[in-house]
Amino acid sequence: MRIAMPAVTLTIAGSDSGGGAGIQADLKTFTAFGVFGTSVLTALTAQNTTGVRAIAEVEPAFVAAQIDAVAEDFEIAAAKTGMLARTAVIEVVAERLRAHRITQVVVDPVMVAASGDVLLEPGSIAAMRELMLPLAAIVTPNAREAGMLTDLSVTGLASMREAAQKLVGMGARAALVKGGRIGGDDAVDIFCDGAGVRELRGPRVAVARAHGTGCTLSAAIAAGLALGYPLGNAVEIAKRYVTRALETAPHIGHGARPLNHMEKPEPGTGS
């Protein structure tokens, strides 16, 4: 019997030794969506649900070597980036993505962990703007990250809309500004693809503090793109998946709660 070849998806991100975010969360999400996950490590972290204790950098040349090894062997249907940590890594990731003509890229501009620990050097924000946004099929910042990228004060729906439109104007093909930390009865994200701006609403899940939601959402969008869903559909499927993963999140660890990545995504309409 001939076994169908799964779509190949790539995550370029940091490792989370606690398993709730980063590379570990991405690969779990890829498996839930039924795509084949490959990975490139940009940094190692010693962390758990309570916070980040230490970070070990990966040399940019080795990051490049990992990307080359994967891209030269697999046909990558979609990729996502997470923690890139510093300018030299951002530069080499952008250069190798262009060199291998990987165009379906979800850019999650990881800057600050849920615990408040800084994961991107302040001087690297300009590199994120100039090098990664033009490669992004979609960029997925939370409100704080959107503000850092756009120099706007992002505190409500109006400013989220403004930030999403500005991010597209800065080169991203689409933007999803996440409003999970902005209060309200619903969790509202703002999606802008250049053709229009719309609100994506979902139920606000009663979890005091969650770990890895941004990583999981961006990985789920990348998986949806790899499966052939149009971007808008991929975003909606990913948002529903994260909601269910939050609703069933296990009580594990002593800090922020990791998601239940074993939830199965709801099917959508393919392209």
C-alpha positions as CSV (number, residue, x, y, z in Angstrom):
1,M,0.0,0.0,0.0
2,R,1.3,3.4,-1.0
3,I,1.4,5.8,2.0
4,A,0.5,9.4,1.2
5,M,3.4,11.9,1.7
6,P,2.6,14.4,4.4
7,A,3.2,18.1,3.9
8,V,6.5,19.3,5.4
9,T,6.5,22.2,7.8
10,L,9.5,23.9,9.3
11,T,9.8,25.7,12.6
12,I,12.8,28.1,13.3
13,A,12.7,28.9,16.9
14,G,14.1,28.4,20.4
15,S,13.9,25.3,22.6
16,D,11.7,25.3,25.7
17,S,13.0,22.7,28.2
18,G,9.6,22.8,29.9
19,G,7.9,21.7,26.7
20,G,5.1,24.2,26.6
21,A,6.4,26.7,24.0
22,G,9.0,27.1,21.3
23,I,10.2,24.2,19.2
24,Q,8.5,21.7,21.4
25,A,5.1,23.3,21.1
26,D,5.5,23.8,17.4
27,L,6.3,20.2,16.7
28,K,3.4,19.0,18.9
29,T,1.1,21.3,16.9
30,F,2.4,20.1,13.6
31,T,1.7,16.5,14.7
32,A,-1.9,17.4,15.7
33,F,-2.5,18.8,12.2
34,G,-1.0,15.8,10.5
35,V,2.0,17.5,8.9
36,F,5.6,16.4,9.0
37,G,7.5,18.8,11.3
38,T,11.2,19.8,10.8
39,S,13.1,22.2,13.0
40,V,15.9,24.6,13.3
41,L,17.1,25.6,16.8
42,T,18.0,29.3,17.2
43,A,18.6,29.2,21.0
44,L,18.4,26.9,24.0
45,T,16.5,28.0,27.1
46,A,16.5,26.6,30.6
47,Q,12.9,27.3,31.5
48,N,9.7,25.9,32.9
49,T,6.2,27.2,33.5
50,T,7.5,29.7,36.1
51,G,10.0,31.5,33.9
52,V,13.3,31.5,31.9
53,R,16.4,30.8,34.0
54,A,19.1,30.9,31.3
55,I,19.6,31.2,27.6
56,A,22.4,29.6,25.5
57,E,22.9,31.1,22.1
58,V,23.3,29.1,18.9
59,E,25.9,30.4,16.5
60,P,24.4,32.0,13.4
61,A,26.5,29.8,11.1
62,F,25.0,26.7,12.7
63,V,21.5,28.1,12.4
64,A,22.2,28.5,8.6
65,A,23.6,25.0,8.4
66,Q,20.4,23.6,10.0
67,I,18.2,25.5,7.5
68,D,20.3,24.3,4.6
69,A,20.2,20.7,5.8
70,V,16.4,20.7,6.0
71,A,15.7,22.8,2.8
72,E,18.1,20.7,0.7
73,D,16.3,17.5,1.5
74,F,12.7,18.4,2.0
75,E,10.1,20.3,0.0
76,I,9.0,22.8,2.6
77,A,5.3,23.7,2.2
78,A,5.4,26.3,5.0
79,A,7.6,27.6,7.7
80,K,7.3,29.6,10.9
81,T,9.8,31.6,12.9
82,G,9.7,32.1,16.7
83,M,12.4,33.2,19.0
84,L,15.3,34.6,16.9
85,A,16.9,36.3,19.9
86,R,19.5,38.6,18.2
87,T,20.3,40.5,15.0
88,A,22.9,38.1,13.7
89,V,20.4,35.2,13.8
90,I,17.7,37.3,12.2
91,E,20.0,38.2,9.4
92,V,21.0,34.6,8.6
93,V,17.5,33.3,8.9
94,A,16.2,35.9,6.5
95,E,19.0,35.3,4.0
96,R,18.6,31.5,4.0
97,L,14.8,31.7,3.7
98,R,15.2,33.9,0.6
99,A,18.0,31.6,-0.8
100,H,15.8,28.5,-0.5
101,R,12.7,30.4,-1.9
102,I,10.6,29.6,1.1
103,T,7.7,32.0,0.7
104,Q,4.9,30.7,3.0
105,V,6.4,32.1,6.2
106,V,4.5,32.8,9.4
107,V,6.6,35.3,11.5
108,D,5.9,35.2,15.2
109,P,8.0,38.1,16.5
110,V,8.8,36.6,19.9
111,M,10.1,39.4,22.0
112,V,8.9,38.7,25.6
113,A,7.9,35.5,27.2
114,A,4.5,35.1,29.1
115,S,6.6,35.3,32.3
116,G,7.9,38.7,31.3
117,D,11.4,37.5,30.4
118,V,12.9,39.4,27.4
119,L,13.7,37.0,24.5
120,L,14.8,39.5,21.9
121,E,17.7,42.0,22.2
122,P,16.2,45.5,22.1
123,G,18.6,46.5,19.3
124,S,17.2,43.6,17.1
125,I,13.7,45.1,16.7
126,A,14.9,47.1,13.7
127,A,16.2,43.9,12.1
128,M,12.9,42.2,12.7
129,R,11.1,45.1,11.0
130,E,13.4,45.4,8.0
131,L,14.3,41.7,7.3
132,M,11.5,39.5,8.6
133,L,8.4,41.5,7.8
134,P,9.0,41.6,4.0
135,L,9.2,37.7,4.1
136,A,6.0,37.3,6.1
137,A,2.9,35.7,4.6
138,I,1.6,36.8,7.9
139,V,3.1,38.3,11.1
140,T,1.4,37.4,14.4
141,P,2.4,39.8,17.2
142,N,0.5,40.2,20.5
143,A,-0.5,43.7,21.4
144,R,2.8,44.5,23.2
145,E,4.9,43.2,20.3
146,A,2.8,45.0,17.8
147,G,3.4,48.2,19.7
148,M,7.2,47.6,19.7
149,L,7.3,46.9,16.0
150,T,5.1,49.9,15.0
151,D,6.0,52.4,17.7
152,L,2.3,52.7,18.5
153,S,0.5,52.4,21.8
154,V,-1.6,49.3,21.3
155,T,-4.2,49.2,24.1
156,G,-7.5,48.5,22.4
157,L,-9.3,47.5,19.2
158,A,-8.8,50.8,17.4
159,S,-5.0,50.8,18.0
160,M,-4.9,47.1,17.1
161,R,-6.4,47.9,13.8
162,E,-4.0,50.7,13.2
163,A,-1.1,48.5,14.1
164,A,-2.2,45.7,11.8
165,Q,-2.6,48.0,8.9
166,K,0.8,49.6,9.6
167,L,2.5,46.2,9.7
168,V,1.1,45.4,6.3
169,G,2.4,48.8,5.1
170,M,5.8,47.8,6.5
171,G,6.0,44.8,4.2
172,A,4.1,41.9,5.7
173,R,1.5,40.4,3.3
174,A,-0.9,40.1,6.2
175,A,-1.0,40.7,10.0
176,L,-2.8,39.2,12.9
177,V,-2.6,41.4,16.0
178,K,-3.6,39.2,19.0
179,G,-5.7,40.8,21.7
180,G,-5.7,38.0,24.2
181,R,-4.2,40.2,26.9
182,I,-6.6,43.1,26.2
183,G,-9.6,42.8,28.5
184,G,-13.2,42.0,27.3
185,D,-15.8,39.2,27.3
186,D,-14.3,37.9,24.0
187,A,-10.8,37.3,22.9
188,V,-10.5,39.5,19.8
189,D,-7.7,39.4,17.2
190,I,-7.4,41.8,14.3
191,F,-6.7,40.4,10.9
192,C,-5.5,42.6,8.0
193,D,-4.4,41.3,4.6
194,G,-4.2,44.5,2.7
195,A,-7.6,44.0,1.2
196,G,-9.4,44.7,4.4
197,V,-9.4,44.5,8.2
198,R,-11.7,42.3,10.3
199,E,-12.2,41.2,13.8
200,L,-11.8,37.5,14.7
201,R,-13.8,36.8,17.9
202,G,-13.6,33.8,20.1
203,P,-14.6,32.9,23.7
204,R,-12.2,34.1,26.4
205,V,-11.0,31.0,28.2
206,A,-10.7,31.3,31.9
207,V,-7.0,30.5,32.3
208,A,-5.2,32.9,34.6
209,R,-1.9,32.7,32.6
210,A,-1.2,30.4,29.7
211,H,2.2,29.3,28.3
212,G,2.9,28.9,24.6
213,T,-0.3,30.3,23.0
214,G,1.6,32.5,20.5
215,C,3.9,29.7,19.5
216,T,1.0,27.3,19.1
217,L,-1.1,29.7,17.1
218,S,1.6,30.6,14.6
219,A,2.6,26.9,14.2
220,A,-1.1,26.0,13.6
221,I,-1.3,28.8,10.9
222,A,1.8,27.4,9.2
223,A,0.4,23.9,9.3
224,G,-2.9,25.1,7.8
225,L,-0.9,26.8,5.0
226,A,1.1,23.6,4.4
227,L,-2.2,21.7,4.0
228,G,-3.3,24.1,1.3
229,Y,-5.8,26.3,3.2
230,P,-6.2,29.9,2.1
231,L,-4.6,32.2,4.7
232,G,-7.9,33.5,6.2
233,N,-9.1,29.9,6.7
234,A,-5.8,28.8,8.1
235,V,-6.0,31.6,10.7
236,E,-9.6,30.8,11.7
237,I,-8.8,27.1,12.0
238,A,-5.7,27.9,14.1
239,K,-7.6,30.2,16.4
240,R,-10.3,27.5,17.1
241,Y,-7.5,25.0,17.8
242,V,-5.8,27.2,20.3
243,T,-9.2,27.9,22.0
244,R,-9.8,24.2,22.4
245,A,-6.2,23.6,23.6
246,L,-6.7,26.3,26.2
247,E,-10.1,24.9,27.3
248,T,-8.6,21.5,27.9
249,A,-5.2,22.7,29.2
250,P,-3.7,20.4,31.8
251,H,-3.0,21.5,35.4
252,I,0.7,20.8,35.2
253,G,3.7,22.7,36.6
254,H,3.6,25.5,39.1
255,G,3.4,28.6,36.8
256,A,1.7,29.4,33.6
257,R,-0.4,26.6,32.2
258,P,0.8,24.8,29.0
259,L,-1.8,24.0,26.3
260,N,-3.2,20.6,25.4
261,H,-1.6,20.1,22.0
262,M,-3.3,16.8,21.6
263,E,-6.6,18.5,20.6
264,K,-7.5,17.8,17.0
265,P,-8.1,20.8,14.7
266,E,-11.4,21.3,13.1
267,P,-11.3,20.9,9.3
268,G,-11.9,23.9,7.1
269,T,-12.4,24.6,3.5
270,G,-9.4,24.0,1.4
271,S,-8.1,26.1,-1.5
